[in-house]
């Protein structure tokens, strides 16, 4: 991904106010995407009841988006470099708006899943252009302020999404149940399309890499061969073809590696820059990012199901319960980057893994101790501890991964970081069938008034969180391969370009 390259198009003059309008437009689009990811989780129980979706379809409503986004992220960035970032941004936001309409008017769960996959694909065209447009539009001395604003938008989206989803679902506007969580994108997307065509300045990369559609196809095929059996296996009684498919996914991965190695030698534009994995800190960091994505994919979906199906809480009550978590993440993330990492380096990230794991264990204990009578205020402590741990990880992790990557590969490395985080998220959502629904008897889910339902969901929640705690231990161990101090905190070192894809902070 080459979005960090300078644009041959002249930047707007410093006094040109159009660049600030352009910034507001692309930030709004980024906010819309972030909100759309988090807004869906809180409405999933309503979708399940109103649309009659099965639990595997519920998983695909979230995992399908993440998979499509991950598969198209690097290609979306390269298309912008080749054909123009403004053009691809407008195509992406237009397609995202249409896909949102299709989600909102979905006639059945199958149409909703297909529309969510389309929405993820359109986000893969739109989101990579955001920071690329900022980089091409603003001079270097203004970018620090702009990237700070971007971080604020990420945090705001994380807090706003669940609350907005809860309110829209609770209000049941015009009797539409959950549908307004998607339809709210329509006026925002239309406005972004109109204003973006007027105020955003077109830019391209002078030496954009070529597309690697074969690589995209192999990645997508491999993930589908792994995820589909995981999500459907439990319902179908774990048939033999499922195990064959999951084993075949490893073969596809091996073919991908061989093809990428050959393509790198042929034209220097593979989807995955395999030479990056020779950098120990990058390889370990990519492993951390992937596994962390798995943990987040499991936790956020299971947490929502536990509160609404298991405890019988309303969407609004569940949404408000998550506020301490979001605030803790934002505060800890700011502290880790500004004060802690420059002083303590890698130990901050490792402490974050242990603290988050401790919060997960505390949550398991409280869920078991208080049972189905647990109150939101009793959940506040484990959620704050988890939030602090997550905040210590998410903000400095990208810098730690990139710190020893050669400058000329920073763009490709950044795109890959964001891609594997989304892939990990999709894998975690697929594993929910095994670590959560595998503990719950489907017959109990049909009788929502039966007290046994709550007990079954609580047991599934505790079991799934046990897996999340184990994943945090794995992450802690993997972090030993990260540099003790990221290069940008070593005096005289040059910091790598900011990641041109989606910021991984709070993107479950």
C-alpha positions as CSV (number, residue, x, y, z in Angstrom):
1,X,0.0,0.0,0.0
2,X,1.6,3.2,-1.1
3,X,-0.6,5.9,0.4
4,X,2.3,7.3,2.3
5,X,3.9,8.5,-0.9
6,X,3.7,12.1,-1.8
7,X,1.1,13.1,-4.4
8,X,2.1,14.7,-7.7
9,X,-0.9,16.9,-7.5
10,X,0.0,20.3,-5.9
11,X,-1.3,20.6,-2.3
12,X,-3.9,23.3,-1.7
13,X,-2.4,26.6,-0.6
14,X,-2.0,27.1,3.2
15,X,-4.8,29.7,3.1
16,X,-7.2,27.5,1.1
17,X,-10.1,26.7,3.4
18,X,-11.3,23.9,1.1
19,X,-8.8,21.5,2.7
20,X,-10.6,21.8,6.0
21,X,-13.9,21.1,4.4
22,X,-12.2,18.1,2.7
23,X,-10.9,17.0,6.1
24,X,-14.4,17.2,7.7
25,X,-15.8,15.1,4.8
26,X,-13.3,12.3,5.0
27,X,-13.4,12.3,8.8
28,X,-17.2,12.0,8.7
29,X,-16.9,9.0,6.4
30,X,-14.3,7.4,8.7
31,X,-16.7,8.1,11.7
32,X,-19.6,6.6,9.7
33,X,-17.6,3.4,9.1
34,X,-16.4,3.1,12.7
35,X,-19.9,3.7,14.1
36,X,-21.3,1.1,11.7
37,X,-19.0,-1.6,13.0
38,X,-19.9,-1.0,16.6
39,X,-23.5,-0.1,16.2
40,X,-24.4,-3.5,14.8
41,X,-23.2,-5.5,17.8
42,X,-25.7,-3.9,20.2
43,X,-28.6,-4.5,17.8
44,X,-27.8,-8.1,17.0
45,X,-30.4,-9.6,19.5
46,X,-33.1,-7.4,18.0
47,X,-32.1,-8.6,14.5
48,X,-32.2,-12.2,15.6
49,X,-35.7,-11.8,17.1
50,X,-37.2,-9.6,14.3
51,X,-35.6,-11.2,11.2
52,X,-35.5,-14.7,12.5
53,X,-31.8,-15.1,11.9
54,X,-30.0,-18.2,13.0
55,X,-26.9,-17.8,15.3
56,X,-24.6,-18.7,12.4
57,X,-26.3,-15.9,10.3
58,X,-25.7,-13.5,13.2
59,X,-22.0,-14.4,13.1
60,X,-21.9,-13.7,9.4
61,X,-23.6,-10.4,9.8
62,X,-20.5,-9.2,11.6
63,X,-17.8,-11.6,10.3
64,X,-18.9,-11.0,6.7
65,X,-18.2,-7.3,7.0
66,X,-14.8,-7.9,8.6
67,X,-13.8,-10.5,6.0
68,X,-14.7,-8.3,3.0
69,X,-13.0,-5.3,4.6
70,X,-9.8,-7.3,5.3
71,X,-9.7,-8.9,1.9
72,X,-10.1,-5.6,0.0
73,X,-8.2,-3.1,2.3
74,X,-4.7,-3.2,0.6
75,X,-6.2,-3.4,-2.9
76,X,-8.5,-0.5,-2.1
77,X,-5.5,1.6,-1.1
78,X,-3.6,0.7,-4.3
79,X,-6.6,1.5,-6.5
80,X,-6.7,4.9,-4.9
81,X,-3.0,5.4,-5.6
82,X,-3.4,4.3,-9.2
83,X,-6.8,5.9,-10.2
84,X,-7.1,8.7,-7.8
85,X,-7.9,8.8,-4.1
86,X,-10.8,11.2,-4.5
87,X,-12.4,9.0,-7.2
88,X,-12.1,5.9,-5.1
89,X,-13.3,7.7,-2.0
90,X,-16.4,8.8,-3.8
91,X,-17.0,5.3,-5.3
92,X,-16.5,3.8,-1.8
93,X,-18.8,6.2,0.1
94,X,-21.5,5.9,-2.7
95,X,-21.3,2.1,-2.5
96,X,-21.3,2.1,1.3
97,X,-24.4,4.2,1.2
98,X,-26.2,1.9,-1.2
99,X,-25.1,-1.2,0.8
100,X,-26.5,0.5,4.0
101,X,-29.8,1.0,2.2
102,X,-29.8,-2.7,1.2
103,X,-29.1,-3.7,4.8
104,X,-31.9,-1.4,6.1
105,X,-34.4,-2.8,3.7
106,X,-33.2,-6.4,3.8
107,X,-36.2,-8.8,3.4
108,X,-34.5,-11.8,5.1
109,X,-31.3,-12.7,6.9
110,X,-29.7,-14.0,3.8
111,X,-30.1,-10.6,2.1
112,X,-28.8,-8.8,5.2
113,X,-25.6,-11.0,5.3
114,X,-25.0,-10.4,1.6
115,X,-25.5,-6.6,2.0
116,X,-23.1,-6.5,5.0
117,X,-20.4,-8.2,2.8
118,X,-21.0,-5.6,0.2
119,X,-20.8,-2.9,2.8
120,X,-17.4,-4.2,4.0
121,X,-16.1,-4.3,0.4
122,X,-17.2,-0.7,-0.1
123,X,-15.5,0.3,3.2
124,X,-12.3,-1.3,1.8
125,X,-12.5,1.2,-1.0
126,X,-13.4,4.2,1.1
127,X,-11.4,3.9,4.4
128,X,-7.8,3.6,3.0
129,X,-8.3,6.9,1.1
130,X,-9.0,8.9,4.3
131,X,-5.4,9.2,5.6
132,X,-4.1,9.2,2.0
133,X,-6.2,12.2,1.2
134,X,-5.0,13.9,4.4
135,X,-1.4,13.2,3.6
136,X,-1.8,14.6,0.1
137,X,-3.9,17.6,1.2
138,X,-2.1,19.0,4.2
139,X,1.6,20.1,4.5
140,X,3.8,18.2,6.9
141,X,3.6,20.8,9.7
142,X,-0.2,20.5,9.9
143,X,-0.4,16.8,9.9
144,X,0.3,16.3,13.6
145,X,-2.8,18.3,14.4
146,X,-4.9,16.5,11.8
147,X,-3.8,13.0,12.9
148,X,-4.7,14.0,16.5
149,X,-8.2,14.9,15.3
150,X,-8.4,11.5,13.5
151,X,-7.6,9.8,16.8
152,X,-10.3,11.8,18.5
153,X,-12.8,10.7,15.8
154,X,-11.8,7.1,16.4
155,X,-12.5,7.4,20.1
156,X,-15.7,9.2,19.6
157,X,-16.9,6.6,17.1
158,X,-16.2,3.8,19.6
159,X,-18.3,5.5,22.3
160,X,-21.0,6.7,20.0
161,X,-21.6,3.5,18.1
162,X,-23.0,1.3,20.9
163,X,-25.1,4.2,22.4
164,X,-26.5,5.3,19.0
165,X,-27.3,1.6,18.2
166,X,-29.0,1.2,21.5
167,X,-31.1,4.3,21.2
168,X,-32.2,3.6,17.6
169,X,-33.1,0.1,18.5
170,X,-34.9,1.1,21.7
171,X,-36.9,3.9,20.0
172,X,-38.1,1.5,17.3
173,X,-38.6,4.5,14.9
174,X,-41.7,4.0,12.6
175,X,-41.9,0.4,13.8
176,X,-38.7,-0.4,11.9
177,X,-37.0,-2.2,14.8
178,X,-33.2,-2.4,14.1
179,X,-33.3,-1.1,10.5
180,X,-32.6,2.6,11.4
181,X,-29.0,1.6,12.5
182,X,-28.3,1.2,8.8
183,X,-30.7,3.8,7.3
184,X,-29.0,6.6,9.3
185,X,-26.1,6.2,6.9
186,X,-28.1,7.4,4.0
187,X,-28.3,11.2,4.6
188,X,-24.7,11.2,5.8
189,X,-23.4,9.2,2.8
190,X,-25.3,11.4,0.3
191,X,-24.0,14.6,1.9
192,X,-20.5,13.2,1.8
193,X,-20.8,12.2,-1.8
194,X,-22.0,15.7,-2.9
195,X,-19.6,17.7,-0.7
196,X,-16.7,15.4,-1.4
197,X,-17.0,15.8,-5.2
198,X,-16.8,19.6,-4.6
199,X,-14.1,20.1,-1.9
200,X,-11.7,17.1,-2.1
201,X,-8.6,17.6,-4.3
202,X,-7.7,14.7,-6.5
203,X,-4.3,13.0,-5.9
204,X,-2.4,10.0,-7.1
205,X,0.8,8.2,-6.2
206,X,3.7,8.9,-8.6
207,X,4.8,5.2,-8.5
208,X,1.8,3.1,-7.4
209,X,2.2,-0.6,-7.0
210,X,0.2,-2.9,-9.3
211,X,-2.9,-4.8,-8.2
212,X,-2.6,-8.4,-7.0
213,X,-6.1,-9.7,-7.5
214,X,-4.9,-13.3,-7.4
215,X,-3.5,-12.7,-4.0
216,X,-6.8,-11.2,-2.8
217,X,-8.6,-14.2,-4.2
218,X,-6.4,-16.7,-2.4
219,X,-6.6,-14.8,0.9
220,X,-10.4,-14.7,0.6
221,X,-10.7,-18.3,-0.4
222,X,-8.5,-19.5,2.4
223,X,-10.5,-17.5,5.0
224,X,-13.8,-18.7,3.7
225,X,-12.6,-22.3,3.8
226,X,-11.7,-21.8,7.4
227,X,-14.6,-19.6,8.6
228,X,-17.6,-21.3,6.9
229,X,-17.1,-24.7,8.6
230,X,-16.4,-23.0,11.9
231,X,-19.7,-21.0,11.8
232,X,-21.9,-23.8,10.4
233,X,-20.2,-26.9,11.8
234,X,-22.1,-26.9,15.1
235,X,-25.5,-26.7,13.5
236,X,-24.6,-29.4,10.9
237,X,-23.1,-31.8,13.5
238,X,-19.5,-31.2,12.4
239,X,-19.5,-33.0,9.1
240,X,-16.4,-34.5,7.5
241,X,-16.3,-31.9,4.7
242,X,-15.9,-29.2,7.3
243,X,-12.6,-30.7,8.6
244,X,-11.5,-31.2,5.0
245,X,-12.2,-27.6,4.2
246,X,-10.3,-26.3,7.2
247,X,-7.3,-28.4,6.4
248,X,-7.6,-27.2,2.8
249,X,-7.3,-23.6,4.0
250,X,-3.7,-24.4,5.1
251,X,-3.0,-25.6,1.6
252,X,-4.4,-22.4,0.1
253,X,-2.2,-20.4,2.5
254,X,0.9,-22.3,1.3
255,X,-0.1,-21.6,-2.3
256,X,-0.5,-17.9,-1.4
257,X,3.0,-17.7,0.0
258,X,4.5,-19.4,-3.0
259,X,2.6,-17.1,-5.4
260,X,3.5,-14.0,-3.5
261,X,7.2,-14.9,-3.5
262,X,7.1,-15.4,-7.3
263,X,5.1,-12.2,-7.9
264,X,7.5,-10.1,-5.8
265,X,10.4,-11.3,-8.0
266,X,8.4,-10.6,-11.2
267,X,7.0,-7.1,-10.7
268,X,7.7,-6.1,-7.1
269,X,4.0,-5.6,-6.2
270,X,2.8,-8.6,-4.2
271,X,-0.3,-8.2,-1.9
272,X,1.9,-9.4,1.0
273,X,5.5,-8.2,1.1
274,X,7.0,-11.4,2.4
275,X,10.4,-9.9,3.0
276,X,8.9,-7.9,5.9
277,X,8.6,-11.1,7.9
278,X,12.4,-11.4,8.1
279,X,12.1,-8.5,10.5
280,X,11.6,-10.2,13.9
281,X,9.7,-7.4,15.5
282,X,7.3,-7.1,12.5
283,X,6.6,-10.8,12.3
284,X,5.9,-11.0,16.1
285,X,3.8,-7.8,15.9
286,X,1.7,-9.2,13.1
287,X,1.1,-12.3,15.2
288,X,0.1,-10.1,18.2
289,X,-2.2,-8.0,16.0
290,X,-3.9,-11.1,14.5
291,X,-4.4,-12.9,17.9
292,X,-5.6,-9.7,19.5
293,X,-8.2,-9.3,16.7
294,X,-9.3,-12.9,17.5
295,X,-9.8,-11.9,21.2
296,X,-11.8,-8.8,20.3
297,X,-13.9,-10.7,17.8
298,X,-14.9,-13.2,20.4
299,X,-15.4,-10.8,23.3
300,X,-17.6,-8.1,21.8
301,X,-20.1,-10.5,20.2
302,X,-20.3,-12.8,23.2
303,X,-20.6,-9.8,25.6
304,X,-23.6,-8.4,23.7
305,X,-25.4,-11.8,23.6
306,X,-24.7,-12.3,27.3
307,X,-26.2,-9.0,28.4
308,X,-29.3,-9.0,26.1
309,X,-30.1,-12.7,25.7
310,X,-28.7,-14.1,29.0
311,X,-29.5,-11.2,31.4
312,X,-32.5,-9.9,29.4
313,X,-31.3,-6.4,29.4
314,X,-32.6,-3.8,26.9
315,X,-30.2,-2.5,24.2
316,X,-30.0,0.9,25.9
317,X,-29.1,-0.7,29.3
318,X,-26.4,-2.8,27.5
319,X,-25.1,0.2,25.6
320,X,-24.8,2.4,28.7
321,X,-23.0,-0.5,30.5
322,X,-20.1,-0.2,28.0
323,X,-19.4,3.5,28.6
324,X,-16.8,2.9,31.4
325,X,-14.9,0.5,29.1
326,X,-14.7,3.0,26.2
327,X,-13.6,5.8,28.5
328,X,-10.9,3.7,30.1
329,X,-9.6,2.6,26.7
330,X,-9.4,6.2,25.5
331,X,-7.7,7.6,28.6
332,X,-5.2,4.7,28.8
333,X,-4.4,4.9,25.1
334,X,-3.5,8.6,25.5
335,X,-1.3,8.0,28.5
336,X,0.5,5.1,26.9
337,X,1.6,7.0,23.9
338,X,2.4,10.3,25.5
339,X,3.9,9.3,28.8
340,X,4.4,5.6,29.4
341,X,5.9,4.1,26.2
342,X,8.6,6.8,25.8
343,X,9.8,5.9,29.3
344,X,9.1,2.1,29.7
345,X,8.9,0.9,26.1
346,X,7.7,-2.7,25.5
347,X,6.9,-3.3,29.1
348,X,3.8,-1.0,28.7
349,X,2.3,-3.3,26.0
350,X,3.1,-6.4,28.1
351,X,1.5,-4.8,31.2
352,X,-1.5,-4.0,29.0
353,X,-1.9,-7.7,28.1
354,X,-1.7,-8.8,31.7
355,X,-4.0,-6.1,32.9
356,X,-6.6,-6.9,30.3
357,X,-6.3,-10.6,31.1
358,X,-6.8,-9.7,34.8
359,X,-9.9,-7.8,33.9
360,X,-11.3,-10.7,31.9
361,X,-10.7,-13.1,34.9
362,X,-12.4,-10.6,37.2
363,X,-15.4,-10.4,34.9
364,X,-15.6,-14.2,34.9
365,X,-15.6,-14.2,38.7
366,X,-18.2,-11.5,39.0
367,X,-20.5,-13.2,36.4
368,X,-20.3,-16.5,38.4
369,X,-20.6,-14.8,41.8
370,X,-23.5,-12.5,41.2
371,X,-25.3,-14.8,38.7
372,X,-28.2,-13.4,36.7
373,X,-28.8,-10.7,39.2
374,X,-25.5,-8.9,38.3
375,X,-26.0,-5.1,37.9
376,X,-24.3,-2.7,35.4
377,X,-22.4,-1.0,38.2
378,X,-21.0,-4.3,39.3
379,X,-19.6,-4.8,35.8
380,X,-17.9,-1.4,35.9
381,X,-14.7,-2.6,37.7
382,X,-13.8,-5.5,35.3
383,X,-14.7,-3.3,32.3
384,X,-12.5,-0.5,33.5
385,X,-9.6,-2.9,34.2
386,X,-10.0,-4.5,30.7
387,X,-10.3,-1.0,29.1
388,X,-7.1,0.2,30.7
389,X,-5.3,-2.9,29.5
390,X,-6.6,-2.6,26.0
391,X,-5.7,1.1,25.9
392,X,-2.1,0.3,26.9
393,X,-1.9,-2.1,23.9
394,X,-3.8,-0.6,21.0
395,X,-2.3,2.9,20.7
396,X,1.4,2.0,20.7
397,X,1.2,-1.4,19.0
398,X,1.3,-0.1,15.5
399,X,4.4,2.0,16.2
400,X,6.1,-1.0,17.9
401,X,5.5,-3.2,14.9
402,X,6.7,-0.6,12.4
403,X,9.7,0.6,14.4
404,X,12.3,-1.7,12.7
405,X,10.6,-1.9,9.2
406,X,12.6,-0.2,6.5
407,X,11.2,3.2,5.6
408,X,10.5,2.3,2.0
409,X,8.2,-0.6,3.1
410,X,6.3,1.4,5.8
411,X,3.2,1.8,3.6
412,X,2.9,-1.9,2.7
413,X,3.6,-2.8,6.3
414,X,0.9,-0.5,7.6
415,X,-1.7,-1.8,5.2
416,X,-0.8,-5.4,6.3
417,X,-1.2,-4.5,10.0
418,X,-4.7,-3.3,9.5
419,X,-5.6,-6.2,7.2
420,X,-4.5,-8.9,9.7
421,X,-6.3,-7.2,12.5
422,X,-9.6,-7.4,10.6
423,X,-8.8,-11.0,9.6
424,X,-8.2,-11.9,13.2
425,X,-11.5,-10.2,14.1
426,X,-13.3,-12.3,11.4
427,X,-11.7,-15.5,12.7
428,X,-12.7,-14.6,16.3
429,X,-16.3,-14.1,15.2
430,X,-16.2,-17.5,13.6
431,X,-14.8,-19.2,16.7
432,X,-17.8,-17.9,18.7
433,X,-19.6,-21.0,17.5
434,X,-17.0,-23.2,19.2
435,X,-16.3,-21.3,22.4
436,X,-19.7,-19.8,23.1
437,X,-22.6,-21.4,21.2
438,X,-21.0,-24.8,21.7
439,X,-21.8,-24.5,25.4
440,X,-25.4,-23.4,24.8
441,X,-28.2,-25.8,23.9
442,X,-30.1,-24.3,20.9
443,X,-33.4,-25.5,22.4
444,X,-32.9,-23.2,25.4
445,X,-32.5,-20.2,23.1
446,X,-36.0,-20.7,21.7
447,X,-37.7,-20.2,25.1
448,X,-36.6,-16.7,26.1
449,X,-38.7,-16.8,29.4
450,X,-37.1,-19.9,30.7
451,X,-34.6,-19.1,33.5
452,X,-32.4,-21.9,32.1
453,X,-31.7,-19.7,29.1
454,X,-30.0,-17.0,31.2
455,X,-27.9,-19.7,33.0
456,X,-26.9,-21.2,29.7
457,X,-25.8,-17.9,28.2
458,X,-23.9,-17.0,31.4
459,X,-22.1,-20.3,31.3
460,X,-21.2,-19.7,27.6
461,X,-20.0,-16.2,28.4
462,X,-17.7,-17.4,31.2
463,X,-16.3,-20.2,29.0
464,X,-15.7,-17.8,26.1
465,X,-14.0,-15.3,28.4
466,X,-11.7,-18.1,29.6
467,X,-10.5,-18.4,26.1
468,X,-10.0,-14.7,25.8
469,X,-7.9,-14.7,29.0
470,X,-5.7,-17.5,27.6
471,X,-5.3,-15.5,24.4
472,X,-4.0,-12.5,26.4
473,X,-1.3,-14.8,27.9
474,X,-0.3,-15.8,24.4
475,X,-0.1,-12.1,23.4
476,X,2.0,-11.3,26.5
477,X,4.5,-14.0,25.4
478,X,4.6,-12.9,21.8
479,X,5.4,-9.4,22.8
480,X,8.9,-10.4,24.0
481,X,9.8,-10.4,20.3
482,X,8.9,-6.7,20.0
483,X,11.7,-4.2,20.3
484,X,12.3,-3.0,23.9
485,X,11.9,0.6,22.7
486,X,10.2,1.5,19.4
487,X,12.6,3.3,17.1
488,X,10.7,6.6,17.2
489,X,11.4,6.8,20.9
490,X,15.2,6.4,20.3
491,X,16.9,9.7,20.0
492,X,17.5,10.7,16.4
493,X,15.4,8.0,14.9
494,X,12.9,8.8,12.2
495,X,9.3,7.8,12.8
496,X,7.5,5.7,10.2
497,X,4.5,7.1,8.4
498,X,1.1,6.7,10.1
499,X,-0.8,3.6,9.1
500,X,-2.9,4.4,6.0
501,X,-5.7,2.0,6.7
502,X,-8.2,1.9,9.5
503,X,-6.9,2.7,12.9
504,X,-7.3,-0.5,14.9
505,X,-8.3,1.2,18.1
506,X,-11.7,0.0,19.3
507,X,-12.7,-1.6,16.0
508,X,-14.2,-4.8,17.2
